[in-house]
Amino acid sequence: MTQTTPDAAAAGRFTFPGTAMTVNRMGYGAMQLAGPHVFGQPNDPEECRAALREALMLGVDHIDTSDFYGPHVTNRLIREALHPYPDTLTLVTKVGARRDDQGAWILDRSDDLLRSSVEDNLANLALERLDIVNLRMGGPEDDVVAPMRTMRRMQEEGLIAHIGISTVTAAQLAAARDIAPIVCVQNQYNLVQRSDDALIDALAAGGIAYVPYFPLGGFSPLQVDALNAVAAELEQTPQAVALAWLLQRSPNILLIPGTSKRAHLRANIAAASLRLEGDQLSRLDGLAGLD
């Protein structure tokens, strides 16, 4: 059996371009700290706070969140569990959407919404400036210029230190970078959903982080026979193998698997110590497009 230990540092470190921020490549996503469908309060808030505290104990120094998770729930849990934050912790949040009273996701990149979202993130996290804020786009047809100008203004005002962007095409990314430096891209990508292969390689060449959301398939977890076979050979879970593959895919990939349970957290972080070799990697590399 391949032995692993929960150690977020095992996968190495990454420095965001143009910054002094260096993080362990295995991070933590806060989305699942909210209630069902990322809406309302969790069933066990104390376990959520305990998971956050344990994540830092295991070397996590990069947490991905948003004030529209809940809404407001995950950021308040992060503040309650971790504030005052250690100097080594990088908090990354996201704007560009809101929730209605029924929990529906409503994309909104208006100037007023972006600004109020940044202010809400600051208030609920108890911060004066946000380390990184991702602008969440909605599709390839969306104009990125106007919302990026709003993001740039808030950066110049000192509310945002650095800007990332989410759910974008290469063309949208290029347009965004004409307005302000981009330190990370957050798109959907995993072992079988690999439409961003070329983008990941281009970002790696430029030293920009790529942060895949739904690294384990999201609301439709990965179900692939070949993945299960490799996991059985290693006596590991398919989830651990899928995360390990992502870490070995490119040195600019940062992972933010999420959970509200400490046991699941340890299993995710242990994947940072798992190494895939030769034939195992080849078989997994061949799974693009399968789900």
C-alpha positions as CSV (number, residue, x, y, z in Angstrom):
1,M,0.0,0.0,0.0
2,T,1.2,3.5,-0.8
3,Q,1.5,5.4,2.4
4,T,0.4,9.0,2.6
5,T,0.2,11.5,5.4
6,P,-2.0,14.6,5.7
7,D,0.6,17.3,4.8
8,A,-0.5,20.2,2.6
9,A,3.2,21.1,2.0
10,A,4.0,17.7,0.4
11,A,3.0,18.9,-3.1
12,G,5.3,21.9,-3.1
13,R,4.8,25.6,-3.1
14,F,3.7,28.3,-5.6
15,T,4.3,32.0,-5.7
16,F,1.6,34.2,-7.3
17,P,3.2,36.3,-10.0
18,G,4.2,39.8,-9.1
19,T,3.5,39.2,-5.4
20,A,5.2,38.1,-2.2
21,M,2.5,35.5,-1.6
22,T,3.7,31.9,-1.6
23,V,1.3,29.1,-0.7
24,N,1.3,25.3,-0.5
25,R,-0.3,24.0,-3.6
26,M,-2.9,22.0,-1.7
27,G,-5.4,24.4,-0.3
28,Y,-8.9,24.3,0.9
29,G,-12.3,25.3,-0.6
30,A,-14.9,26.7,1.8
31,M,-18.0,26.2,-0.4
32,Q,-19.2,23.1,1.4
33,L,-19.2,24.8,4.8
34,A,-22.6,26.3,3.9
35,G,-25.8,24.3,4.1
36,P,-27.3,22.1,1.4
37,H,-26.9,23.5,-2.2
38,V,-24.4,26.1,-0.7
39,F,-27.4,27.9,0.9
40,G,-28.1,28.6,4.6
41,Q,-26.5,27.4,7.7
42,P,-24.6,24.0,8.0
43,N,-26.0,21.2,10.1
44,D,-22.9,21.2,12.3
45,P,-21.2,24.6,12.4
46,E,-18.8,23.6,15.1
47,E,-17.5,20.7,13.0
48,C,-17.0,23.3,10.2
49,R,-15.0,25.5,12.4
50,A,-13.0,22.5,13.6
51,A,-12.3,21.5,10.0
52,L,-11.0,25.0,9.3
53,R,-8.7,25.0,12.3
54,E,-7.4,21.6,11.4
55,A,-6.8,22.6,7.8
56,L,-4.3,25.2,9.0
57,M,-2.7,22.7,11.4
58,L,-2.1,20.4,8.4
59,G,-0.3,23.1,6.5
60,V,-3.1,24.7,4.4
61,D,-2.3,28.3,3.9
62,H,-4.7,29.1,1.0
63,I,-8.4,29.2,1.5
64,D,-10.9,29.8,-1.3
65,T,-14.3,31.3,-0.3
66,S,-17.0,33.8,-1.4
67,D,-19.6,35.8,0.4
68,F,-22.3,34.4,-1.9
69,Y,-21.7,31.0,-0.3
70,G,-24.5,30.8,2.1
71,P,-24.7,33.8,1.5
72,H,-22.3,35.2,4.1
73,V,-22.1,31.8,5.9
74,T,-18.7,30.6,4.9
75,N,-17.0,33.9,5.5
76,R,-18.4,34.2,8.9
77,L,-17.4,30.7,9.8
78,I,-13.8,31.4,8.6
79,R,-13.7,34.6,10.7
80,E,-15.1,32.8,13.8
81,A,-12.6,29.9,13.5
82,L,-9.5,31.7,12.3
83,H,-9.5,35.4,13.1
84,P,-7.0,37.0,13.8
85,Y,-5.5,35.3,10.8
86,P,-1.9,34.1,10.7
87,D,0.3,36.2,8.5
88,T,1.0,33.2,6.3
89,L,-2.7,32.7,5.4
90,T,-3.9,33.8,1.9
91,L,-7.6,34.3,1.6
92,V,-9.1,34.3,-1.9
93,T,-12.7,35.2,-2.5
94,K,-15.0,35.6,-5.5
95,V,-17.4,38.3,-6.8
96,G,-19.8,38.5,-9.8
97,A,-22.9,36.7,-8.5
98,R,-25.5,36.9,-5.8
99,R,-28.2,34.7,-4.3
100,D,-32.0,35.4,-4.1
101,D,-34.2,34.4,-1.1
102,Q,-34.7,30.9,-2.5
103,G,-31.0,30.3,-3.0
104,A,-30.9,30.7,-6.8
105,W,-27.5,31.8,-8.3
106,I,-27.8,35.1,-10.1
107,L,-24.8,36.3,-12.1
108,D,-24.3,40.0,-11.7
109,R,-21.2,42.0,-12.6
110,S,-22.7,45.4,-12.3
111,D,-20.5,48.1,-10.8
112,D,-22.7,48.4,-7.7
113,L,-22.9,44.6,-7.1
114,L,-19.1,44.2,-7.5
115,R,-18.4,47.0,-5.1
116,S,-21.0,45.9,-2.5
117,S,-19.7,42.3,-2.8
118,V,-16.2,43.4,-2.0
119,E,-17.4,45.4,1.0
120,D,-19.4,42.4,2.3
121,N,-16.4,40.1,1.9
122,L,-14.3,42.6,3.9
123,A,-16.9,43.0,6.6
124,N,-17.7,39.3,7.1
125,L,-14.0,38.3,7.0
126,A,-13.0,41.2,9.2
127,L,-10.4,42.4,6.8
128,E,-9.3,45.9,5.5
129,R,-8.0,44.5,2.2
130,L,-8.7,41.2,0.4
131,D,-5.6,39.2,-0.7
132,I,-7.1,38.0,-4.1
133,V,-10.5,38.5,-5.6
134,N,-11.7,36.4,-8.5
135,L,-14.1,38.0,-11.0
136,R,-16.6,35.3,-11.8
137,M,-17.7,35.5,-15.5
138,G,-20.7,33.7,-16.9
139,G,-19.9,32.5,-20.4
140,P,-17.7,33.1,-23.5
141,E,-20.1,35.8,-24.8
142,D,-19.8,38.0,-21.7
143,D,-17.9,41.3,-21.8
144,V,-15.0,41.3,-19.4
145,V,-13.8,44.9,-19.9
146,A,-16.4,46.8,-17.8
147,P,-16.3,44.6,-14.7
148,M,-12.5,44.4,-14.9
149,R,-12.3,48.2,-14.9
150,T,-14.4,48.2,-11.7
151,M,-12.0,45.6,-10.2
152,R,-9.0,47.7,-11.2
153,R,-10.5,50.8,-9.5
154,M,-11.1,48.9,-6.3
155,Q,-7.5,47.6,-6.5
156,E,-6.3,51.2,-6.8
157,E,-8.4,52.2,-3.8
158,G,-6.7,49.5,-1.7
159,L,-9.7,47.3,-1.2
160,I,-8.2,44.5,-3.3
161,A,-4.5,43.5,-3.3
162,H,-4.6,41.2,-6.4
163,I,-7.1,40.1,-9.1
164,G,-8.0,36.7,-10.4
165,I,-10.6,35.6,-12.9
166,S,-13.0,32.7,-13.1
167,T,-15.0,30.8,-15.7
168,V,-13.2,32.5,-18.7
169,T,-11.9,31.7,-22.1
170,A,-8.4,32.5,-23.3
171,A,-9.8,35.5,-25.2
172,Q,-11.5,36.9,-22.1
173,L,-8.4,36.3,-20.1
174,A,-6.3,38.3,-22.6
175,A,-8.8,41.2,-22.5
176,A,-8.7,41.1,-18.7
177,R,-4.9,41.2,-18.6
178,D,-5.0,44.3,-20.8
179,I,-6.7,46.1,-17.9
180,A,-4.9,44.7,-14.8
181,P,-2.5,42.0,-13.9
182,I,-4.1,38.6,-13.3
183,V,-2.5,36.3,-10.7
184,C,-4.8,33.2,-11.0
185,V,-7.5,31.7,-13.2
186,Q,-10.2,29.5,-11.7
187,N,-12.0,27.3,-14.3
188,Q,-13.7,23.9,-14.2
189,Y,-11.1,21.2,-14.9
190,N,-10.5,17.7,-13.6
191,L,-9.3,14.3,-14.7
192,V,-11.9,13.9,-17.4
193,Q,-13.0,17.5,-18.2
194,R,-9.9,18.9,-19.8
195,S,-10.9,21.6,-22.3
196,D,-8.4,23.9,-20.6
197,D,-5.3,21.8,-21.3
198,A,-3.8,24.4,-23.6
199,L,-4.7,27.3,-21.3
200,I,-3.0,25.6,-18.3
201,D,0.2,25.1,-20.3
202,A,0.1,28.8,-21.4
203,L,-0.5,30.0,-17.9
204,A,2.3,27.8,-16.5
205,A,4.7,29.3,-19.0
206,G,3.7,32.8,-17.7
207,G,3.9,31.7,-14.0
208,I,0.1,32.3,-13.4
209,A,-1.8,30.0,-11.1
210,Y,-4.6,27.7,-12.4
211,V,-7.1,26.7,-9.8
212,P,-9.6,24.0,-11.0
213,Y,-13.0,24.1,-9.4
214,F,-14.9,20.8,-9.2
215,P,-11.6,18.9,-9.2
216,L,-13.5,15.8,-8.2
217,G,-16.5,16.4,-10.6
218,G,-18.5,18.7,-8.4
219,F,-22.2,17.8,-8.0
220,S,-21.6,14.8,-10.4
221,P,-18.6,13.0,-8.8
222,L,-16.2,11.3,-11.1
223,Q,-17.2,7.8,-12.0
224,V,-14.5,6.3,-14.2
225,D,-13.6,2.6,-14.2
226,A,-9.9,3.2,-15.1
227,L,-9.6,5.7,-12.2
228,N,-11.2,3.1,-9.8
229,A,-8.7,0.5,-11.1
230,V,-5.6,2.7,-10.4
231,A,-7.0,3.5,-7.0
232,A,-7.5,-0.1,-6.2
233,E,-3.9,-0.9,-7.2
234,L,-2.6,1.8,-4.9
235,E,-5.1,1.0,-2.1
236,Q,-6.2,4.6,-2.2
237,T,-9.6,6.3,-2.8
238,P,-10.4,7.4,-6.4
239,Q,-10.7,10.9,-5.0
240,A,-7.2,10.9,-3.7
241,V,-5.8,9.6,-7.0
242,A,-7.8,12.2,-9.0
243,L,-6.3,15.0,-6.8
244,A,-2.8,13.6,-7.0
245,W,-3.1,13.5,-10.8
246,L,-4.0,17.2,-10.9
247,L,-1.0,18.1,-8.7
248,Q,1.3,16.2,-11.1
249,R,-0.4,17.7,-14.2
250,S,1.3,21.0,-14.0
251,P,3.3,22.9,-11.3
252,N,1.0,26.0,-11.5
253,I,-2.1,24.0,-10.5
254,L,-3.4,24.8,-7.0
255,L,-6.1,22.6,-5.5
256,I,-9.0,23.7,-3.3
257,P,-11.0,20.6,-2.5
258,G,-13.7,21.3,0.0
259,T,-15.4,19.6,2.9
260,S,-17.1,20.3,6.2
261,K,-15.7,17.2,7.9
262,R,-12.3,16.7,9.4
263,A,-11.9,13.1,8.3
264,H,-12.6,14.0,4.7
265,L,-10.2,16.9,5.0
266,R,-7.4,14.6,6.1
267,A,-8.1,12.3,3.2
268,N,-8.0,15.2,0.7
269,I,-4.7,16.6,2.1
270,A,-3.1,13.2,2.1
271,A,-3.4,13.2,-1.6
272,A,-0.6,15.8,-1.7
273,S,1.8,13.0,-0.7
274,L,0.6,10.5,-3.2
275,R,2.9,10.0,-6.2
276,L,1.6,8.4,-9.5
277,E,4.2,6.6,-11.6
278,G,4.7,5.4,-15.2
279,D,1.8,3.2,-16.3
280,Q,-0.6,4.7,-13.8
281,L,-0.1,8.2,-15.1
282,S,-0.4,7.0,-18.7
283,R,-3.7,5.3,-18.1
284,L,-5.1,8.3,-16.2
285,D,-3.8,10.7,-18.9
286,G,-5.9,8.8,-21.4
287,L,-9.2,9.6,-19.6
288,A,-9.9,13.0,-21.2
289,G,-13.5,13.3,-22.2
290,L,-14.7,10.3,-20.2
291,D,-17.4,10.7,-17.5
